[in-house]
């Protein structure tokens, strides 16, 4: 993260103005998920915080990592939108066919930031129908790190996800039926 957005004002030698995806397209495969998960911090900076250009920039990612870049965009969009779900959804709409990945990233960031699923689930309820299951999966993926008791985790997913309980449980790494 410090490569993309140094809190000390230092410009990293590991960044290239001509390739805002770098170093993600050069790191070892095992490190790509972490790099692409934060790459839009640099894309936003390079694009003077123009979200439309940043969303388009994710398409320059390696093909297997485009979705992760849009999840990163969602993480950043969540911060930019503050607590306004309509702003976050409008920004994710810029991701076009990757809109669900962005929405997933927003949901994860909300649950992580709040250390609870309620606002994230409220966000998912406002997402386009085609993206709701993916959104609730994002809620579950972070909720599973906050609630480690399986029966409690299942109950929380049921409470906040309603008809999308299966997606929340899947995101949490649990089978959709108790067992």
C-alpha positions as CSV (number, residue, x, y, z in Angstrom):
1,X,0.0,0.0,0.0
2,X,2.8,2.4,0.8
3,X,4.0,2.0,-2.8
4,X,0.6,3.4,-4.0
5,X,-0.2,6.0,-1.4
6,X,2.6,7.0,0.9
7,X,1.5,8.6,4.2
8,X,5.0,10.1,4.4
9,X,4.8,11.9,1.0
10,X,7.6,9.7,-0.5
11,X,7.2,8.7,-4.1
12,X,8.0,5.0,-4.5
13,X,10.6,3.9,-6.9
14,X,8.3,0.9,-7.6
15,X,5.7,3.0,-9.5
16,X,5.7,3.9,-13.2
17,X,3.8,6.8,-14.6
18,X,3.6,5.0,-18.0
19,X,2.1,1.9,-16.3
20,X,-0.2,2.7,-13.4
21,X,-0.9,-1.0,-12.9
22,X,2.8,-1.7,-12.2
23,X,4.1,-3.4,-10.0
24,X,1.0,-5.7,-10.0
25,X,1.7,-6.9,-13.5
26,X,5.3,-7.8,-12.5
27,X,5.0,-9.3,-9.0
28,X,5.0,-13.1,-8.3
29,X,1.6,-14.8,-8.8
30,X,1.3,-15.3,-5.0
31,X,1.5,-11.6,-4.5
32,X,-0.9,-10.4,-7.2
33,X,-4.1,-10.6,-5.1
34,X,-2.7,-8.2,-2.5
35,X,-1.3,-5.9,-5.2
36,X,-4.4,-5.8,-7.4
37,X,-6.5,-5.5,-4.2
38,X,-5.0,-2.0,-3.7
39,X,-4.0,-0.9,-7.2
40,X,-6.8,1.6,-7.7
41,X,-5.3,3.8,-5.0
42,X,-2.5,4.4,-7.6
43,X,-4.9,4.6,-10.6
44,X,-7.0,7.2,-8.8
45,X,-3.9,9.3,-8.0
46,X,-2.5,9.0,-11.6
47,X,-5.9,10.0,-13.0
48,X,-6.3,13.0,-10.6
49,X,-9.1,11.1,-8.8
50,X,-11.2,10.9,-12.0
51,X,-13.3,7.8,-11.2
52,X,-14.4,7.2,-14.8
53,X,-10.7,7.1,-16.0
54,X,-9.9,4.9,-13.0
55,X,-12.6,2.4,-13.8
56,X,-11.4,2.3,-17.4
57,X,-7.9,1.8,-16.1
58,X,-8.8,-1.5,-14.5
59,X,-9.2,-2.9,-18.0
60,X,-5.4,-2.6,-18.4
61,X,-4.9,-5.2,-15.6
62,X,-3.8,-8.7,-16.5
63,X,-7.0,-10.6,-17.7
64,X,-7.2,-12.9,-14.6
65,X,-7.0,-9.8,-12.3
66,X,-9.4,-7.4,-13.8
67,X,-12.2,-8.4,-11.4
68,X,-9.8,-7.9,-8.4
69,X,-9.0,-4.5,-9.7
70,X,-12.7,-3.6,-9.7
71,X,-13.0,-4.9,-6.2
72,X,-10.2,-2.5,-5.3
73,X,-12.1,0.2,-7.1
74,X,-15.1,-0.6,-4.9
75,X,-12.9,-0.4,-1.8
76,X,-11.9,3.1,-2.8
77,X,-15.4,4.1,-3.9
78,X,-16.7,3.3,-0.5
79,X,-14.3,5.8,1.1
80,X,-15.0,8.4,-1.6
81,X,-18.8,8.0,-1.2
82,X,-18.7,8.2,2.6
83,X,-21.9,6.8,3.9
84,X,-23.9,7.6,0.8
85,X,-24.9,4.3,-0.9
86,X,-26.3,6.1,-4.0
87,X,-22.9,7.7,-4.6
88,X,-21.2,4.4,-4.2
89,X,-23.6,2.7,-6.6
90,X,-23.3,5.4,-9.2
91,X,-19.5,5.1,-9.1
92,X,-19.7,1.3,-9.4
93,X,-21.9,1.7,-12.4
94,X,-18.8,3.2,-14.1
95,X,-17.3,-0.3,-14.0
96,X,-19.9,-1.5,-16.6
97,X,-19.8,-5.3,-16.9
98,X,-17.6,-5.4,-13.7
99,X,-20.2,-3.5,-11.6
100,X,-20.8,-6.5,-9.4
101,X,-17.1,-6.7,-8.5
102,X,-17.1,-3.1,-7.5
103,X,-20.2,-3.5,-5.5
104,X,-18.6,-6.5,-3.8
105,X,-15.6,-4.4,-2.9
106,X,-17.9,-1.6,-1.5
107,X,-19.8,-4.1,0.7
108,X,-16.5,-5.6,2.0
109,X,-15.1,-2.2,2.9
110,X,-18.3,-1.1,4.7
111,X,-18.4,-4.3,6.8
112,X,-14.7,-4.0,7.5
113,X,-15.0,-0.3,8.4
114,X,-18.0,-0.7,10.6
115,X,-16.9,-4.1,12.2
116,X,-20.4,-5.2,11.5
117,X,-22.7,-6.2,8.7
118,X,-25.8,-4.0,9.1
119,X,-24.8,-1.0,6.9
120,X,-23.2,-3.3,4.3
121,X,-26.4,-5.3,4.1
122,X,-28.4,-2.1,3.7
123,X,-26.1,-1.1,0.9
124,X,-26.6,-4.5,-0.8
125,X,-30.4,-4.2,-0.6
126,X,-30.1,-1.0,-2.7
127,X,-27.8,-2.6,-5.3
128,X,-29.2,-3.6,-8.7
129,X,-30.9,-7.0,-8.4
130,X,-28.2,-8.6,-10.7
131,X,-25.5,-7.6,-8.2
132,X,-27.2,-8.4,-4.9
133,X,-26.0,-11.9,-4.4
134,X,-22.4,-10.9,-5.1
135,X,-22.8,-8.0,-2.7
136,X,-24.1,-10.2,0.1
137,X,-21.2,-12.6,-0.5
138,X,-18.9,-9.7,0.2
139,X,-20.7,-9.0,3.5
140,X,-20.2,-12.7,4.4
141,X,-16.6,-12.7,3.5
142,X,-15.7,-10.0,6.0
143,X,-18.4,-11.0,8.6
144,X,-16.7,-14.4,8.9
145,X,-13.6,-12.7,10.3
146,X,-15.7,-10.8,12.8
147,X,-18.0,-13.7,13.9
148,X,-16.0,-17.0,14.2
149,X,-18.7,-19.1,15.9
150,X,-20.4,-21.0,13.0
151,X,-23.9,-21.0,14.5
152,X,-23.7,-17.3,15.3
153,X,-22.3,-16.6,11.8
154,X,-25.1,-18.4,10.2
155,X,-27.6,-16.5,12.3
156,X,-26.1,-13.2,11.4
157,X,-26.1,-14.0,7.7
158,X,-29.8,-15.0,8.0
159,X,-30.6,-11.8,9.9
160,X,-28.9,-9.3,7.5
161,X,-29.2,-11.1,4.2
162,X,-32.8,-12.4,4.0
163,X,-33.3,-14.2,0.7
164,X,-29.6,-13.8,0.0
165,X,-28.6,-15.8,3.1
166,X,-27.0,-18.5,0.8
167,X,-24.7,-15.8,-0.8
168,X,-23.7,-14.5,2.6
169,X,-22.8,-18.0,3.8
170,X,-21.0,-18.8,0.6
171,X,-18.9,-15.6,1.1
172,X,-18.2,-16.6,4.6
173,X,-16.9,-19.9,3.4
174,X,-19.8,-22.0,4.7
175,X,-22.1,-24.4,2.9
176,X,-25.5,-23.0,2.5
177,X,-27.1,-25.8,4.5
178,X,-26.2,-26.6,8.1
179,X,-24.1,-29.7,8.4
